[in-house]
Amino acid sequence: MLLSPFAFAECSDYESLVQADKGSKAFLGRDTEIFQRAVVLKRHHPSHQKEVASYAKAGGQYYTMFFIIDNNCKAFYIKHAGPR
């Protein structure tokens, strides 16, 4: 029986959300506050990894940060929207 190597290597949704929120805090600085729970949006088409949106507030401005989560649960910044 053959198994796909991706069947066991994928990061869980919960850990993906935690890593995205940590990435937002690292990107925006220490005074960053997460004002809404992160959301797993979709599979990123070129890499087939999870794309996660994190919602953060820093310095009175609101940002939506987008990350790709790899199979080792490491968050990679791809873009952001804001400030608003």
Backbone as CSV, one residue per row, in Angstrom:
resi,resn,N_x,N_y,N_z,CA_x,CA_y,CA_z,C_x,C_y,C_z
1,MET,0.843,-1.183,0.000,0.000,0.000,0.000,0.884,1.240,0.000
2,LEU,0.673,2.119,-0.946,1.455,3.340,-1.054,0.694,4.493,-0.414
3,LEU,1.419,5.293,0.356,0.820,6.460,0.987,1.503,7.722,0.486
4,SER,0.757,8.756,0.345,1.302,10.032,-0.076,2.165,10.614,1.039
5,PRO,3.313,11.211,0.711,4.143,11.816,1.760,3.469,13.022,2.400
6,PHE,2.481,13.603,1.724,1.789,14.761,2.274,0.680,14.382,3.258
7,ALA,0.331,13.126,3.329,-0.761,12.693,4.195,-0.439,12.886,5.671
8,PHE,0.806,12.747,6.051,1.181,12.840,7.453,1.981,14.101,7.772
9,ALA,2.428,14.823,6.767,3.338,15.939,6.982,2.628,17.282,7.141
10,GLU,1.337,17.327,6.963,0.631,18.601,6.974,0.448,19.147,8.389
11,CYS,0.580,20.445,8.515,0.372,21.140,9.782,-1.136,21.228,10.066
12,SER,-1.529,21.079,11.323,-2.947,21.151,11.683,-3.471,22.578,11.512
13,ASP,-4.785,22.726,11.376,-5.386,24.050,11.231,-5.117,24.907,12.458
14,TYR,-5.259,24.332,13.654,-5.049,25.104,14.879,-3.624,25.640,14.950
15,GLU,-2.640,24.799,14.673,-1.243,25.233,14.727,-0.961,26.266,13.634
16,SER,-1.625,26.149,12.487,-1.481,27.130,11.417,-1.962,28.501,11.873
17,LEU,-3.084,28.539,12.581,-3.624,29.807,13.075,-2.690,30.440,14.095
18,VAL,-2.165,29.632,14.996,-1.240,30.137,16.019,0.010,30.721,15.365
19,GLN,0.561,30.026,14.379,1.772,30.492,13.713,1.520,31.781,12.931
20,ALA,0.367,31.924,12.316,0.040,33.153,11.589,-0.063,34.338,12.546
21,ASP,-0.698,34.139,13.698,-0.789,35.224,14.679,0.588,35.601,15.215
22,LYS,1.443,34.623,15.450,2.818,34.904,15.880,3.571,35.680,14.801
23,GLY,3.360,35.308,13.548,4.003,36.013,12.445,3.560,37.465,12.343
24,SER,2.279,37.727,12.586,1.778,39.106,12.570,2.438,39.936,13.658
25,LYS,2.540,39.369,14.853,3.179,40.085,15.958,4.653,40.345,15.670
26,ALA,5.339,39.397,15.055,6.748,39.572,14.725,6.920,40.638,13.631
27,PHE,6.010,40.675,12.671,6.118,41.617,11.558,5.800,43.050,11.983
28,LEU,4.774,43.230,12.809,4.310,44.564,13.164,4.924,45.126,14.442
29,GLY,5.521,44.313,15.269,6.180,44.816,16.472,5.513,44.360,17.755
30,ARG,6.124,44.774,18.865,5.691,44.302,20.186,4.310,44.795,20.607
31,ASP,3.929,45.988,20.178,2.637,46.540,20.619,1.460,46.027,19.788
32,THR,1.650,44.978,19.038,0.606,44.407,18.180,-0.385,43.603,19.003
33,GLU,-1.653,43.813,18.699,-2.738,43.084,19.364,-3.538,42.347,18.295
34,ILE,-3.833,41.088,18.545,-4.673,40.310,17.628,-6.129,40.599,18.004
35,PHE,-6.890,41.255,17.106,-8.253,41.653,17.449,-9.306,40.670,16.957
36,GLN,-8.917,39.728,16.097,-9.845,38.705,15.607,-9.045,37.443,15.340
37,ARG,-9.644,36.302,15.589,-8.958,35.029,15.373,-8.587,34.846,13.908
38,ALA,-7.426,34.260,13.661,-6.970,33.996,12.293,-7.901,32.994,11.610
39,VAL,-7.856,32.974,10.270,-8.734,32.116,9.476,-7.908,31.421,8.391
40,VAL,-8.103,30.106,8.237,-7.507,29.380,7.116,-8.368,29.679,5.898
41,LEU,-7.783,30.308,4.889,-8.556,30.752,3.736,-8.690,29.679,2.663
42,LYS,-7.559,29.136,2.230,-7.584,28.214,1.095,-6.245,27.525,0.973
43,ARG,-6.132,26.690,-0.017,-4.854,26.108,-0.420,-4.226,27.055,-1.431
44,HIS,-2.977,27.416,-1.216,-2.251,28.269,-2.147,-1.965,27.444,-3.395
45,HIS,-2.368,27.900,-4.571,-2.311,27.072,-5.782,-0.900,26.646,-6.193
46,PRO,0.087,27.541,-6.255,1.408,27.063,-6.695,2.059,26.073,-5.731
47,SER,1.899,26.274,-4.437,2.610,25.433,-3.466,1.725,24.374,-2.812
48,HIS,0.414,24.467,-2.950,-0.549,23.549,-2.337,-0.426,23.531,-0.813
49,GLN,-0.059,24.662,-0.222,0.017,24.791,1.225,-1.083,25.732,1.686
50,LYS,-1.321,25.766,2.994,-2.419,26.573,3.530,-2.089,28.060,3.478
51,GLU,-3.094,28.850,3.100,-2.986,30.297,3.189,-3.869,30.737,4.351
52,VAL,-3.291,31.514,5.262,-3.970,31.912,6.491,-3.963,33.431,6.597
53,ALA,-5.093,34.006,7.003,-5.200,35.439,7.250,-5.212,35.682,8.749
54,SER,-4.394,36.625,9.188,-4.330,37.018,10.589,-4.736,38.485,10.680
55,TYR,-5.518,38.829,11.685,-6.057,40.183,11.828,-5.421,40.840,13.048
56,ALA,-4.659,41.919,12.818,-3.880,42.530,13.890,-4.104,44.034,13.941
57,LYS,-3.903,44.592,15.135,-3.996,46.025,15.356,-2.669,46.487,15.927
58,ALA,-2.076,47.509,15.301,-0.799,48.053,15.769,-0.828,49.564,15.607
59,GLY,-0.557,50.270,16.693,-0.513,51.726,16.633,-1.818,52.367,16.214
60,GLY,-2.947,51.792,16.590,-4.246,52.345,16.237,-4.691,52.018,14.817
61,GLN,-3.912,51.270,14.066,-4.239,50.885,12.698,-4.542,49.388,12.648
62,TYR,-5.443,49.006,11.764,-5.833,47.606,11.617,-5.218,47.034,10.341
63,TYR,-4.697,45.819,10.433,-4.036,45.155,9.312,-4.595,43.750,9.143
64,THR,-4.621,43.285,7.906,-4.882,41.885,7.598,-3.603,41.347,6.990
65,MET,-3.005,40.371,7.659,-1.724,39.801,7.237,-1.988,38.410,6.655
66,PHE,-1.371,38.111,5.520,-1.554,36.820,4.863,-0.258,36.031,4.914
67,PHE,-0.363,34.760,5.295,0.790,33.880,5.431,0.535,32.559,4.722
68,ILE,1.610,31.949,4.238,1.603,30.571,3.764,2.205,29.735,4.885
69,ILE,1.546,28.643,5.250,2.028,27.755,6.306,2.566,26.490,5.639
70,ASP,3.851,26.213,5.853,4.440,25.024,5.220,4.148,23.767,6.033
71,ASN,4.639,22.642,5.577,4.371,21.357,6.229,5.020,21.225,7.596
72,ASN,6.011,22.072,7.894,6.672,22.064,9.196,6.093,23.116,10.134
73,CYS,4.934,23.661,9.813,4.225,24.677,10.600,5.017,25.973,10.728
74,LYS,5.721,26.348,9.698,6.437,27.616,9.683,5.668,28.589,8.798
75,ALA,5.456,29.810,9.302,4.674,30.816,8.587,5.592,31.679,7.719
76,PHE,5.188,31.873,6.464,5.915,32.728,5.538,4.987,33.863,5.110
77,TYR,5.404,35.095,5.356,4.635,36.282,4.997,4.543,36.389,3.483
78,ILE,3.327,36.668,2.965,3.208,36.897,1.524,2.678,38.290,1.186
79,LYS,1.752,38.830,1.995,1.232,40.169,1.713,0.422,40.654,2.907
80,HIS,0.062,41.931,2.881,-0.832,42.468,3.913,-1.761,43.505,3.286
81,ALA,-2.845,43.744,3.983,-3.805,44.778,3.595,-3.927,45.725,4.768
82,GLY,-3.989,46.977,4.514,-4.085,47.955,5.594,-2.930,48.929,5.480
83,PRO,-2.833,49.894,6.314,-3.670,50.106,7.494,-5.013,50.729,7.141
84,ARG,-5.946,50.524,8.015,-7.268,51.164,7.885,-7.716,51.642,9.227
